[in-house]
Amino acid sequence: MSNLDGKVALVTGAGRGIGRAIALKLAGAGARIVMNDIDDAPAEETMAAVRDLGSEAVAVNGDVTVPDFGDRFVATAMERFGGIDIIVNNAGYAWDSVIQKTSDAQFDAMIDIHAKAPFHILRAAAGPIREMAKQEAEAGRGYNRKVVNVSSVAGVFGNAGQVGYAAGKAAIVGMTKTLCKEWGRYRVNVNAVAFGLIETRMTQPFEEKPVATMVGEREIQMGVQPQALAFVRQMIPLGRGGTPEDAANAVYLFCIPESDYVSGEILLVSGGMVL
């Protein structure tokens, strides 16, 4: 028996990069996956990979910032698999500018994806989690459920040129520490991981200009100048950027029973780098 055998894990942004690695890591440990991506094609690829690992998967695709997404995401988990054991709020992207060049729409987008979307999901999950915990307590049984929120070193230390992104990632830190206090009575561990440089499409190098990537209907410039990327790598004591699998391994630590007495923590996953 794997250590997450039969658990139900909700993972947003699981079609690519870190989210895909998280979904596959949890599925490989036995979890059934309720996943999301803004695009159908990468979501289908991740679901096929989950099934190749011998687990089950269902997708609720689309924009996680739509107000009713959290309700639909949680309802799918309950209807399809009958419960919720793990929630990983991973979906996100960076839309960067220094403050004087940051529009209201740009700032709002960062708060919507990194703070409001997780809030909607966790609010929707509160009722089912309370009811399941109550029933288990009355039956004299139960176990710890896990919430893992994805923050960033920018959300912990700040980062020049990322006022909106850092604000959103700092907000999820506050949400994590608050829900640790609210949900401890229901045997829910609520933690966060704060990633440093993880090598994904968001941090890919570009030669002349950033890569234009569609996030839903919005075109976002993604990528890092090679010189800047080399400088950041030099700041990492371990000497390299992290892989999506490195990121997923850190999330996994907060999902397994061995972390049942760890809650309200922010784990830096940065190879030792602090900004």
C-alpha positions as CSV (number, residue, x, y, z in Angstrom):
1,M,0.0,0.0,0.0
2,S,1.3,3.4,-0.9
3,N,1.3,6.2,1.7
4,L,-1.5,8.1,-0.1
5,D,-3.4,5.1,-1.3
6,G,-7.0,6.0,-2.0
7,K,-6.7,9.7,-1.0
8,V,-8.4,12.4,-3.1
9,A,-6.1,15.2,-4.1
10,L,-7.2,18.5,-5.7
11,V,-4.5,20.2,-7.7
12,T,-4.9,23.4,-9.7
13,G,-2.8,24.3,-12.7
14,A,-1.8,20.7,-13.2
15,G,-1.5,20.6,-17.0
16,R,2.1,21.8,-17.1
17,G,5.2,22.4,-15.1
18,I,5.1,22.2,-11.3
19,G,1.4,21.4,-11.2
20,R,1.8,18.4,-13.5
21,A,4.8,17.2,-11.5
22,I,2.7,17.5,-8.3
23,A,-0.2,15.6,-9.8
24,L,2.0,12.8,-10.9
25,K,3.9,12.6,-7.6
26,L,0.7,12.3,-5.6
27,A,-0.8,9.8,-8.1
28,G,2.4,7.7,-7.9
29,A,1.9,7.5,-4.2
30,G,-1.7,6.3,-4.7
31,A,-3.8,9.4,-4.7
32,R,-6.8,10.0,-7.0
33,I,-6.5,13.3,-8.7
34,V,-9.1,16.1,-9.3
35,M,-7.1,18.5,-11.5
36,N,-7.5,21.7,-13.4
37,D,-5.8,23.6,-16.2
38,I,-6.9,26.6,-18.1
39,D,-6.3,24.6,-21.3
40,D,-7.9,21.3,-22.2
41,A,-5.0,19.7,-24.1
42,P,-2.3,19.7,-21.4
43,A,-4.9,18.6,-18.8
44,E,-5.8,15.6,-21.0
45,E,-2.0,14.7,-21.2
46,T,-1.7,14.9,-17.4
47,M,-4.8,12.8,-16.8
48,A,-3.4,10.1,-19.2
49,A,-0.1,10.1,-17.3
50,V,-2.0,9.7,-14.0
51,R,-3.9,6.8,-15.4
52,D,-0.7,5.2,-16.7
53,L,0.5,5.2,-13.0
54,G,-2.6,3.1,-12.2
55,S,-4.6,5.9,-10.5
56,E,-7.8,7.8,-11.4
57,A,-8.2,11.4,-12.6
58,V,-10.9,13.9,-13.5
59,A,-10.5,17.4,-14.7
60,V,-12.4,20.7,-14.1
61,N,-10.7,22.9,-16.7
62,G,-10.9,26.6,-17.2
63,D,-10.0,29.8,-15.4
64,V,-9.6,29.3,-11.6
65,T,-10.4,33.0,-11.1
66,V,-14.0,32.7,-12.2
67,P,-16.1,33.2,-9.0
68,D,-17.9,29.8,-9.2
69,F,-14.8,27.7,-10.0
70,G,-14.1,26.8,-6.4
71,D,-17.6,25.5,-5.9
72,R,-17.5,23.4,-9.1
73,F,-14.0,22.1,-8.3
74,V,-15.0,20.9,-4.8
75,A,-18.3,19.5,-6.0
76,T,-16.6,17.4,-8.6
77,A,-14.3,15.9,-6.0
78,M,-17.3,15.0,-3.7
79,E,-19.5,13.7,-6.5
80,R,-16.8,11.7,-8.3
81,F,-14.7,10.4,-5.4
82,G,-16.8,11.0,-2.3
83,G,-14.4,13.1,-0.3
84,I,-11.4,15.5,-0.1
85,D,-8.1,14.7,1.5
86,I,-5.5,17.0,-0.1
87,I,-5.8,20.5,-1.6
88,V,-2.9,22.0,-3.5
89,N,-3.4,25.6,-4.7
90,N,-0.8,25.7,-7.4
91,A,-2.2,27.6,-10.4
92,G,-0.5,30.9,-11.1
93,Y,1.6,33.0,-13.3
94,A,3.7,36.2,-13.1
95,W,2.8,39.5,-14.8
96,D,5.7,41.7,-13.8
97,S,6.4,45.4,-13.7
98,V,7.8,48.0,-11.4
99,I,5.1,49.8,-9.5
100,Q,4.9,52.9,-11.6
101,K,4.2,50.7,-14.7
102,T,1.7,48.4,-13.0
103,S,-1.9,49.0,-14.0
104,D,-4.9,48.3,-11.8
105,A,-5.8,45.4,-14.1
106,Q,-2.4,43.9,-13.8
107,F,-2.3,44.2,-10.0
108,D,-5.8,42.8,-9.7
109,A,-5.0,39.9,-11.9
110,M,-2.1,38.8,-9.6
111,I,-4.4,39.1,-6.5
112,D,-7.1,37.2,-8.3
113,I,-5.0,34.2,-9.3
114,H,-2.7,33.9,-6.2
115,A,-5.1,34.9,-3.4
116,K,-8.8,35.0,-4.4
117,A,-8.8,31.7,-6.4
118,P,-7.3,29.7,-3.5
119,F,-9.7,31.6,-1.1
120,H,-12.7,30.5,-3.2
121,I,-11.6,26.9,-3.3
122,L,-10.9,26.7,0.4
123,R,-14.1,28.4,1.3
124,A,-16.0,25.9,-0.9
125,A,-14.2,23.0,0.8
126,A,-14.9,24.3,4.4
127,G,-18.3,22.8,4.6
128,P,-17.5,19.3,3.4
129,I,-14.3,19.2,5.5
130,R,-16.2,20.2,8.7
131,E,-18.9,17.6,8.0
132,M,-16.5,14.8,7.3
133,A,-14.4,15.6,10.3
134,K,-17.5,15.7,12.5
135,Q,-18.7,12.3,11.2
136,E,-15.3,10.8,11.7
137,A,-15.0,12.1,15.3
138,E,-18.4,10.7,16.2
139,A,-17.3,7.3,14.9
140,G,-14.1,7.4,16.9
141,R,-11.9,7.5,13.8
142,G,-10.3,10.0,11.5
143,Y,-7.1,11.2,10.0
144,N,-5.3,14.4,9.0
145,R,-6.2,16.2,5.8
146,K,-3.7,18.4,4.1
147,V,-3.8,21.8,2.4
148,V,-0.6,23.0,0.6
149,N,-0.6,26.5,-0.8
150,V,2.0,27.6,-3.3
151,S,3.8,30.9,-2.5
152,S,7.2,32.2,-3.6
153,V,10.3,33.7,-2.2
154,A,9.0,36.9,-3.7
155,G,6.0,36.6,-1.3
156,V,8.2,36.1,1.7
157,F,11.1,38.6,1.0
158,G,9.7,40.8,-1.9
159,N,11.3,41.1,-5.3
160,A,12.0,44.2,-7.4
161,G,9.7,44.4,-10.4
162,Q,7.1,42.0,-9.0
163,V,4.9,44.2,-6.8
164,G,1.6,42.5,-7.9
165,Y,3.0,38.9,-7.9
166,A,4.7,39.4,-4.5
167,A,1.6,40.9,-3.0
168,G,-0.5,37.9,-4.2
169,K,2.1,35.4,-2.9
170,A,2.3,37.2,0.4
171,A,-1.5,37.1,0.8
172,I,-1.5,33.3,0.5
173,V,1.1,33.2,3.3
174,G,-1.4,35.0,5.6
175,M,-4.2,32.8,4.4
176,T,-2.1,29.7,5.3
177,K,-1.4,30.8,8.8
178,T,-5.0,31.8,9.4
179,L,-6.5,28.6,8.2
180,C,-4.0,26.6,10.3
181,K,-5.7,28.2,13.3
182,E,-9.2,27.8,12.0
183,W,-9.0,24.3,10.7
184,G,-6.7,22.6,13.3
185,R,-9.9,21.5,15.1
186,Y,-10.9,19.5,12.0
187,R,-7.5,17.8,11.9
188,V,-6.4,19.7,8.8
189,N,-2.7,20.6,8.3
190,V,-2.4,23.9,6.4
191,N,1.1,24.7,5.1
192,A,2.7,26.5,2.2
193,V,5.8,26.1,0.0
194,A,7.7,29.2,-1.2
195,F,9.5,28.4,-4.4
196,G,12.6,30.1,-5.6
197,L,13.9,29.5,-9.2
198,I,12.1,26.5,-10.6
199,E,12.9,25.9,-14.3
200,T,9.5,26.1,-16.0
201,R,8.2,28.1,-19.0
202,M,7.7,31.0,-16.7
203,T,11.5,31.2,-16.1
204,Q,12.7,30.1,-19.6
205,P,15.5,32.3,-21.0
206,F,14.9,34.5,-24.0
207,E,17.4,36.1,-26.4
208,E,15.7,39.3,-27.7
209,K,12.3,39.6,-26.1
210,P,10.1,37.6,-23.7
211,V,8.0,34.8,-25.0
212,A,4.3,35.8,-25.5
213,T,2.2,33.2,-23.8
214,M,-1.6,33.1,-23.7
215,V,-3.1,32.8,-20.2
216,G,-6.8,32.3,-21.1
217,E,-7.6,35.3,-23.3
218,R,-4.7,37.4,-22.0
219,E,-1.2,37.5,-23.6
220,I,1.5,37.5,-21.0
221,Q,5.2,38.0,-21.6
222,M,7.1,35.2,-19.9
223,G,10.8,34.4,-19.6
224,V,14.0,35.8,-18.1
225,Q,17.0,37.4,-19.7
226,P,19.9,34.9,-19.8
227,Q,22.2,37.3,-17.9
228,A,19.6,37.7,-15.2
229,L,19.0,34.0,-15.0
230,A,22.7,33.3,-14.7
231,F,23.0,35.9,-11.9
232,V,20.1,34.3,-10.0
233,R,21.7,30.8,-10.4
234,Q,24.9,32.1,-8.9
235,M,22.9,33.1,-5.8
236,I,21.7,29.6,-5.2
237,P,23.9,27.7,-2.7
238,L,23.1,24.4,-4.3
239,G,24.3,25.7,-7.6
240,R,21.3,25.1,-9.8
241,G,17.7,26.0,-10.4
242,G,15.1,23.5,-9.2
243,T,13.1,21.1,-11.4
244,P,9.4,20.7,-11.3
245,E,10.0,17.4,-9.7
246,D,12.0,19.1,-6.9
247,A,9.0,21.4,-6.3
248,A,6.6,18.5,-6.3
249,N,8.7,16.6,-3.8
250,A,8.5,19.5,-1.4
251,V,4.7,19.6,-1.7
252,Y,4.6,15.8,-1.2
253,L,6.3,16.2,2.2
254,F,3.3,18.2,3.5
255,C,0.9,15.6,2.1
256,I,2.1,12.4,3.8
257,P,1.3,11.2,7.3
258,E,4.8,11.9,8.5
259,S,3.9,15.7,8.5
260,D,0.8,15.3,10.6
261,Y,2.1,17.5,13.4
262,V,3.4,20.2,11.1
263,S,1.0,23.1,10.4
264,G,1.1,26.8,9.7
265,E,4.6,26.5,8.2
266,I,6.1,28.2,5.1
267,L,8.8,26.0,3.6
268,L,11.4,27.7,1.4
269,V,12.1,25.6,-1.6
270,S,14.9,27.6,-3.2
271,G,18.1,25.6,-3.0
272,G,19.1,27.8,-0.1
273,M,18.6,31.1,-2.0
274,V,16.9,34.1,-0.3
275,L,16.2,37.3,-2.2
